[in-house]
Amino acid sequence: MTTRDARLRGRQAQAARNDEVILAAAREVFLADPDAPIAAVAERAGVGIGALYHRYASKEDLLRTLCWHGQQVYLAEARRALELDAGPWQAYTEFLRRIVGADTHGLTARLAGRFTATPEMFELGGQMQELGTELLRRAQAAGEVRADVAFLDVGYLLELLSMLRVGDAERTAAMRQRHLALIIDGLRAGDLAGADAALDSRRPVRQPPRMTCARRASGRTRSPLSPWRRSWLLPCA
């Protein structure tokens, strides 16, 4: 390796480290205030505004990248769970614990509709739904998860869980895991006698209601999306 090559690799490694710092700062800033200016991210990251704009042309570009990384985390955890040498219940619940720990849904409700999603992101969203559904289906087929639970039911719960904030980050993470444990207990299959009327009065959520909006890259028009359709489509790390 020549001295020039070594310097080039060194600069590339430093740029990658700076990018990680910027994305971590962006996540902290926009969780606290989605309307915060991009300058607040530069200040939190400890980089100049010029260095930030060199990597991201706009706040929207930064948000899009942030959410793309979140999709990658979700997919990696789903694939890991599907390949896990464990029973369907353990694989599914471990998957839930890990994505809640990674807070893949943390920015969903805060940033939905604030940037234009790319065709790749919509495709990744479809993969996320497919893999998440497969994990749930396996656990149901093994008789471990209630048969009346749908993929979107769990999604709504995870989005609500991501809104829980108590004290500092460490306490918030602990409380989310505690509440997730309660949710997991509610998912477990068991004797539902006595709850028949409540179950018969509703149907598992199959299609999201037409509520909030997100933007597609094909144009500036907005297509109606529910909170959970936002979640599996554009969860953010």
Phi, psi and omega in degrees: 000130180282165178299323179295317179297319180297318179295320180297315179295324178296318178293322179295319179295320179294321179296321178295319178295318178298322181294320178297319179295318181296315181294321177296319179294319180298320179297316179296315183295312186282339171294321181285322183205100181300337181270005181298145179286160181294337177297330179293328177291316179300318180295317180295323182282343182075031178237161178287154180297329178294320179295323179292314180292337176295329181266324183230121186291338184202169175299320180299319179297321179294316179297320180297316179295318179302315181286328175299318177298322177298321178297320180297320179297313180303312182296319179298319180290323178295316179295320178300315182294321180294332180264358184294136179277074183205169178291162182302321180294313180297318181298316183291314183291325176295321176301313180299317181297321184287321180286330174291320177297323178280349180057049181294341181256007188302322183260359186305302184291332184282326190243359181304132178084002183265358178211164180271118179285144178274161175304324179299321182293323176293323177294317177298323177299321177295321177295321179298316179296318181297313182289320178296321178294321180295320177298316178295317182299319180298316180294324177290320180296331178277359180077019184265331182244142179310136183289339183272004180270132177251162180307317182288334175301312180295322180299317177300318181295319180293324178293318177298320180296325181293343180276351181287123177222123181224113178065225183274180184297321181295316180292322178300315180299319180294319180292324178296319178293323178297314180289328176297322178301322177293320178297316180299319177300324179287338179278337186296137178292146180186196180284112180261013179301136182096344179251008185301318182298316180295320181291322181289337184280355179219165176242149176303144181291118179251322179235137181290142176293157182276106185228266189280180186232154172220161183254140176261154181291344182288349179177179183269359179289155182252138177252133184298131178223138176285168177304318183284327175299325172299319186298306184285338180281314186225055176289151187239142179271000000 
